[in-house]
Amino acid sequence: MSRSRLLPLLVGALSLTVVAACGTPAPAVAPAGGPDGAGPPPARFSEQQIAWQPCGSFATTTADEALYANDRFDCARVAVPLDYADPAGVTGQVALIRAKARGDRIGSLLVNPGGPGASGMNFVATLGPVWDNTEVGERFDVVGFDPRGVGASTPRVDCFTDDEADRDVPPGPYLFDVGSAGQAADIARRCSDGSGGVEALTSVGSGNVVQDMDVLRSVLGEEKLTYLGYSYGSELGAMYAERYPQNLRAMVIDGAVDPELSESQFRLSQFAAWQRTFDELASTCAAGPDCPLGTDPARANETFQELTRPLLDRPVPTTDGRLLTHADLVQGVTSSFFSPAQRSMILDGLRELRTGRGDTLLALRDLALGRGADGSYGGAAYMDANLAIRCMDNPRRSPAEQADLRDRAHRAAPFLDPGRPAGPAHYECEGWPEPPSRQLPWLAGADAVPPTLTVSLTDDPGTPHQGGVTMARRLGGSLLSVEAAQHGIALYGGNACVDRAVSDYLVDLTTPQPGATCGR
């Protein structure tokens, strides 16, 4: 499979990897694991022997079953403490997949696709053709991991059933659909009950994942970590670099979350980026025939609203007997902005919607949320884990603050404004059983970090370009700006300039010159 054909397949993995776990700066608190949080992992974990095996038993979805059957991969589980402050207590397991180096091996490359909540195992397996045909796959054992709470790792967050996911029951981070404190409390109760209790549910924050990454480094036999992180994976990478600079060999970040924005500010920057992408789509569409957004781009917001707002009261059918709701449409459209190849499908879906059918738009939503052909979401696990990790990373918002964010978001992206009187708004994490565990700011000022490489796309609709500029500056590393309008590109996006720069850096530790750019 060509790398250009891989891009649409990866939208499901990356499309919601930007529901960021960043938060409003707060007074620093000492992380678990020692006074400075940077001590070595306990020996019982760092010195364990890893046992690689066939991957079949690690599959959690039907898609995984097919991918993991490839004997190109092997898998393992690594024990980690549920609570690093109590290493003798309950343990969890982090599941790994490995594509072994094809040639002269440098070491392991640890990969995280973002989320939070995306499966690194599925991501690495999906990118099998990349590792088979690039220098990175030749020189590195490429290792994807499911962070605690996700996929094949334990504890595994489980809040809602597949049927409930089909009915839009899980709260959407961009939908502002939690209307009462009671609803928020019920969400927390469901997640706690389904995930093994409060201790398990509240152990999945990014601070623990970063410490898990250092356990993985040690167990994989690496003196220093080589890391590739996309989107939210940039947060994990930056936190690791700041916490364990002495243990870092190299780090590529693609699609950086801006470390200087609060969660609300970052969320608003995404809505603004979506509006810019929508405006560009409307302008291009207006120049062609049968544009469902009309021939006047200046009226595209109103045209889109007239076409989509009726879904609030009257969802439209699909051929499989399901219904396309307004929430489904919002998730399908905004996630499809991340891949240029899918923007034409948005227009096809809107044309179809004019005829009273919702198949294409619902298919885009399903791809983004990981719904399989058999109706399974892996137990709705991606959405559930995404929620739980955000709730342990971000400060709580009051109902007034949540309502203000909703109103500002709709002003930033008026094409998404539902046009209804604003009702109560409650933060989906309001009822969480424990306060956030992540130290904020999550990147305070990384000292003594070895050279890093941040790849940032000029028209990224998920993590706007300025975030990459800021991340590179805060890490004291190199920035590669790319003229592209998608979310994520390194190694799989078909850009030879980017791939060469990333490969040169990972293999030879050669960074691009200041001001380096890549074209489309």
ZAMARGU-4260 file (C-alpha; in steps of 0.2 Angstrom, whole numbers, plus 5000, padded with zeros to 4 digits):
<rodrens>
0) 5000/5000/5000 | 5007/5017/4995 | 5010/5030/5009 | 4998/5042/5001 | 4984/5029/5002
5) 4988/5027/5021 | 4983/5045/5025 | 4964/5042/5024 | 4965/5026/5035 | 4974/5036/5048
10) 4961/5049/5051 | 4952/5038/5063 | 4968/5037/5073 | 4972/5055/5072 | 4956/5065/5070
15) 4952/5066/5088 | 4970/5066/5094 | 4968/5085/5097 | 4955/5085/5111 | 4970/5091/5121
20) 4975/5087/5138 | 4983/5104/5141 | 4976/5115/5155 | 4976/5132/5164 | 4993/5135/5173
25) 4992/5131/5191 | 5004/5131/5206 | 5016/5117/5203 | 5015/5101/5214 | 5028/5088/5215
30) 5024/5073/5204 | 5024/5056/5211 | 5040/5046/5210 | 5052/5057/5221 | 5054/5075/5226
35) 5058/5080/5208 | 5048/5066/5199 | 5064/5062/5189 | 5070/5047/5198 | 5073/5030/5190
40) 5058/5018/5190 | 5058/5005/5204 | 5069/4991/5199 | 5055/4978/5200 | 5048/4986/5185
45) 5064/4993/5176 | 5073/4977/5176 | 5059/4965/5171 | 5062/4954/5156 | 5051/4957/5141
50) 5043/4942/5133 | 5038/4945/5115 | 5025/4934/5107 | 5012/4933/5093 | 5000/4947/5093
55) 4984/4938/5091 | 4978/4939/5109 | 4981/4958/5110 | 4968/4962/5097 | 4953/4972/5105
60) 4944/4976/5089 | 4940/4966/5073 | 4952/4978/5064 | 4966/4974/5076 | 4963/4955/5073
65) 4967/4957/5054 | 4982/4969/5057 | 4990/4959/5071 | 4989/4943/5062 | 5004/4949/5052
70) 5020/4940/5057 | 5030/4956/5054 | 5024/4961/5072 | 5027/4953/5089 | 5019/4960/5105
75) 5022/4960/5124 | 5015/4967/5140 | 5026/4976/5153 | 5020/4978/5171 | 5019/4996/5179
80) 5013/5002/5196 | 4996/5009/5196 | 5002/5022/5208 | 5021/5027/5207 | 5020/5033/5225
85) 5015/5015/5230 | 5026/5004/5219 | 5023/4989/5230 | 5004/4991/5227 | 4992/4986/5213
90) 5000/4985/5195 | 4994/4987/5178 | 5001/4982/5161 | 5006/4992/5146 | 5004/4982/5129
95) 5017/4984/5115 | 5019/4980/5097 | 5035/4979/5088 | 5040/4980/5070 | 5058/4974/5071
100) 5072/4983/5062 | 5075/4976/5045 | 5094/4981/5044 | 5108/4988/5055 | 5098/4992/5071
105) 5101/5008/5081 | 5088/5004/5094 | 5069/5006/5098 | 5058/5020/5092 | 5043/5022/5104
110) 5028/5029/5095 | 5012/5038/5101 | 4999/5043/5089 | 4990/5055/5101 | 4972/5056/5108
115) 4973/5055/5121 | 4966/5038/5120 | 4972/5032/5103 | 4980/5015/5101 | 4999/5016/5097
120) 4998/4997/5094 | 4985/4999/5080 | 4994/5014/5073 | 5011/5005/5071 | 5002/4990/5064
125) 4992/5001/5051 | 5009/5009/5046 | 5017/4992/5042 | 5020/4997/5024 | 5030/5013/5030
130) 5042/5002/5041 | 5044/4990/5027 | 5050/5004/5015 | 5059/5017/5024 | 5076/5020/5032
135) 5067/5022/5049 | 5060/5005/5048 | 5076/4998/5043 | 5086/5005/5057 | 5074/5005/5072
140) 5063/4992/5081 | 5047/5003/5079 | 5037/5000/5095 | 5019/5006/5098 | 5011/5006/5115
145) 4993/5007/5121 | 4995/5019/5136 | 4986/5014/5152 | 4968/5015/5150 | 4969/5012/5131
150) 4966/4996/5121 | 4975/4981/5126 | 4983/4989/5141 | 4976/4988/5159 | 4968/4996/5168
155) 4956/4999/5153 | 4944/5013/5154 | 4926/5007/5149 | 4912/5019/5152 | 4899/5016/5138
160) 4892/5002/5127 | 4894/5001/5108 | 4875/5004/5107 | 4876/5020/5118 | 4891/5026/5107
165) 4879/5024/5092 | 4866/5035/5101 | 4879/5049/5105 | 4878/5045/5124 | 4897/5048/5128
170) 4900/5066/5130 | 4909/5074/5116 | 4923/5086/5120 | 4917/5098/5106 | 4898/5096/5108
175) 4895/5104/5125 | 4882/5091/5128 | 4882/5089/5147 | 4867/5098/5153 | 4867/5095/5172
180) 4878/5091/5187 | 4868/5075/5188 | 4873/5070/5171 | 4891/5074/5174 | 4890/5063/5190
185) 4882/5049/5181 | 4896/5049/5168 | 4909/5048/5182 | 4900/5034/5190 | 4899/5024/5174
190) 4917/5026/5170 | 4922/5021/5188 | 4911/5006/5188 | 4916/5000/5171 | 4935/5003/5173
195) 4939/4994/5190 | 4935/5007/5202 | 4941/5024/5207 | 4959/5020/5209 | 4960/5012/5192
200) 4950/5026/5183 | 4961/5040/5191 | 4977/5032/5187 | 4977/5035/5168 | 4983/5053/5168
205) 4998/5059/5157 | 5010/5060/5172 | 5009/5042/5175 | 5010/5038/5156 | 5026/5048/5156
210) 5033/5037/5170 | 5027/5022/5161 | 5037/5028/5145 | 5053/5028/5156 | 5049/5010/5162
215) 5047/5005/5143 | 5064/5013/5139 | 5073/5003/5152 | 5064/4986/5148 | 5067/4988/5130
220) 5086/4989/5134 | 5088/5007/5129 | 5100/5019/5138 | 5091/5033/5130 | 5074/5035/5123
225) 5070/5039/5104 | 5052/5045/5102 | 5040/5050/5089 | 5024/5058/5095 | 5009/5065/5085
230) 4997/5078/5092 | 4993/5074/5110 | 5008/5063/5109 | 5018/5080/5109 | 5012/5083/5126
235) 5019/5066/5132 | 5035/5069/5123 | 5038/5087/5130 | 5034/5081/5148 | 5046/5066/5146
240) 5060/5078/5139 | 5057/5090/5154 | 5056/5076/5167 | 5070/5064/5160 | 5081/5075/5149
245) 5096/5063/5153 | 5087/5048/5146 | 5082/5056/5129 | 5091/5052/5113 | 5080/5060/5101
250) 5062/5066/5099 | 5051/5070/5084 | 5035/5080/5087 | 5022/5081/5073 | 5007/5092/5077
255) 5011/5100/5093 | 4999/5106/5106 | 5004/5124/5111 | 5011/5123/5129 | 5008/5141/5132
260) 4989/5140/5130 | 4976/5134/5143 | 4964/5120/5138 | 4950/5133/5134 | 4962/5144/5124
265) 4968/5129/5114 | 4950/5123/5111 | 4946/5140/5104 | 4961/5140/5093 | 4954/5124/5086
270) 4937/5131/5082 | 4945/5145/5074 | 4956/5134/5063 | 4940/5124/5058 | 4931/5140/5053
275) 4946/5144/5042 | 4946/5127/5034 | 4928/5128/5031 | 4929/5145/5023 | 4943/5138/5011
280) 4932/5122/5007 | 4917/5134/5003 | 4928/5145/4992 | 4935/5130/4982 | 4917/5122/4981
285) 4909/5138/4975 | 4920/5138/4960 | 4914/5121/4954 | 4897/5113/4949 | 4884/5108/4961
290) 4891/5115/4977 | 4881/5111/4992 | 4887/5126/5001 | 4881/5138/4987 | 4890/5149/4974
295) 4893/5163/4986 | 4907/5159/4999 | 4901/5174/5010 | 4885/5165/5013 | 4892/5147/5016
300) 4889/5148/5035 | 4871/5151/5032 | 4869/5138/5019 | 4878/5125/5029 | 4866/5130/5044
305) 4851/5129/5034 | 4855/5112/5028 | 4861/5104/5045 | 4851/5112/5059 | 4836/5102/5055
310) 4845/5087/5061 | 4843/5093/5078 | 4825/5089/5078 | 4824/5076/5063 | 4839/5065/5061
315) 4840/5057/5043 | 4841/5039/5039 | 4855/5028/5032 | 4854/5013/5022 | 4859/5002/5037
320) 4844/5008/5047 | 4854/5020/5058 | 4851/5039/5059 | 4863/5053/5056 | 4861/5066/5071
325) 4867/5084/5072 | 4881/5078/5084 | 4886/5064/5072 | 4887/5077/5058 | 4898/5089/5068
330) 4910/5075/5073 | 4911/5068/5055 | 4914/5085/5047 | 4926/5092/5059 | 4937/5076/5059
335) 4937/5075/5041 | 4945/5092/5040 | 4961/5084/5045 | 4963/5074/5029 | 4963/5084/5012
340) 4957/5067/5004 | 4941/5067/5014 | 4936/5085/5012 | 4928/5080/4995 | 4918/5067/5005
345) 4911/5081/5016 | 4904/5089/5000 | 4897/5072/4994 | 4889/5070/5011 | 4881/5087/5011
350) 4874/5084/4993 | 4867/5067/5000 | 4860/5076/5015 | 4850/5087/5003 | 4841/5072/4997
355) 4837/5066/5015 | 4851/5053/5017 | 4865/5053/5029 | 4876/5038/5024 | 4892/5047/5019
360) 4892/5059/5034 | 4889/5045/5046 | 4903/5035/5038 | 4915/5049/5041 | 4909/5050/5059
365) 4912/5031/5061 | 4929/5032/5054 | 4934/5046/5066 | 4927/5037/5081 | 4934/5020/5077
370) 4917/5011/5074 | 4920/4994/5065 | 4909/4987/5051 | 4902/4975/5064 | 4896/4990/5075
375) 4910/4988/5088 | 4920/5003/5095 | 4931/4991/5105 | 4919/4994/5119 | 4919/5012/5114
380) 4936/5012/5122 | 4944/5027/5112 | 4931/5039/5117 | 4930/5033/5135 | 4949/5033/5137
385) 4950/5050/5129 | 4938/5057/5142 | 4946/5049/5157 | 4964/5055/5153 | 4957/5073/5150
390) 4948/5072/5166 | 4964/5068/5176 | 4975/5081/5166 | 4964/5097/5166 | 4957/5109/5179
395) 4939/5108/5181 | 4928/5122/5173 | 4912/5129/5182 | 4896/5128/5173 | 4898/5147/5170
400) 4915/5144/5163 | 4909/5130/5152 | 4894/5140/5145 | 4906/5154/5141 | 4918/5142/5132
405) 4903/5135/5122 | 4897/5153/5117 | 4915/5158/5112 | 4918/5142/5102 | 4902/5145/5092
410) 4907/5163/5089 | 4924/5157/5083 | 4916/5144/5071 | 4899/5151/5067 | 4896/5137/5054
415) 4894/5125/5069 | 4882/5136/5079 | 4866/5126/5081 | 4856/5142/5082 | 4846/5136/5098
420) 4844/5146/5114 | 4859/5142/5125 | 4855/5131/5140 | 4865/5125/5155 | 4882/5118/5151
425) 4892/5107/5163 | 4910/5101/5160 | 4910/5083/5157 | 4923/5080/5170 | 4914/5090/5183
430) 4909/5074/5193 | 4926/5065/5192 | 4930/5056/5208 | 4948/5063/5210 | 4955/5080/5206
435) 4967/5082/5191 | 4984/5074/5194 | 4995/5082/5181 | 5007/5095/5186 | 5004/5112/5177
440) 5010/5120/5167 | 5015/5103/5159 | 5030/5111/5150 | 5037/5124/5162 | 5054/5126/5154
445) 5064/5111/5148 | 5083/5113/5153 | 5097/5102/5146 | 5086/5094/5133 | 5096/5086/5119
450) 5091/5093/5101 | 5073/5089/5096 | 5063/5091/5080 | 5046/5098/5079 | 5036/5097/5063
455) 5022/5110/5061 | 5010/5112/5047 | 5005/5129/5042 | 4987/5125/5040 | 4984/5111/5052
460) 4966/5111/5057 | 4969/5102/5073 | 4985/5109/5081 | 4988/5126/5073 | 5005/5130/5067
465) 5009/5142/5081 | 5009/5128/5093 | 5024/5120/5084 | 5033/5136/5084 | 5030/5138/5103
470) 5035/5120/5107 | 5051/5121/5097 | 5056/5137/5106 | 5051/5130/5123 | 5061/5114/5120
475) 5076/5124/5113 | 5075/5112/5098 | 5073/5114/5079 | 5057/5118/5069 | 5052/5112/5052
480) 5037/5121/5045 | 5027/5112/5032 | 5016/5121/5019 | 5001/5108/5021 | 4983/5108/5026
485) 4981/5092/5036 | 4984/5085/5053 | 5000/5074/5055 | 5012/5071/5041 | 5029/5063/5046
490) 5033/5047/5038 | 5016/5043/5031 | 5010/5059/5023 | 5019/5056/5007 | 5030/5072/5008
495) 5048/5067/5004 | 5055/5083/5011 | 5047/5080/5028 | 5052/5061/5028 | 5070/5065/5023
500) 5072/5078/5037 | 5064/5066/5050 | 5074/5051/5044 | 5090/5061/5045 | 5087/5067/5062
505) 5081/5050/5069 | 5096/5040/5061 | 5110/5053/5062 | 5104/5066/5074 | 5105/5079/5061
510) 5093/5093/5063 | 5087/5105/5049 | 5094/5122/5047 | 5085/5137/5056 | 5070/5143/5046
515) 5069/5126/5036 | 5053/5123/5027 | 5045/5110/5016 | 5032/5113/5002 | 5016/5104/4998
</rodrens>
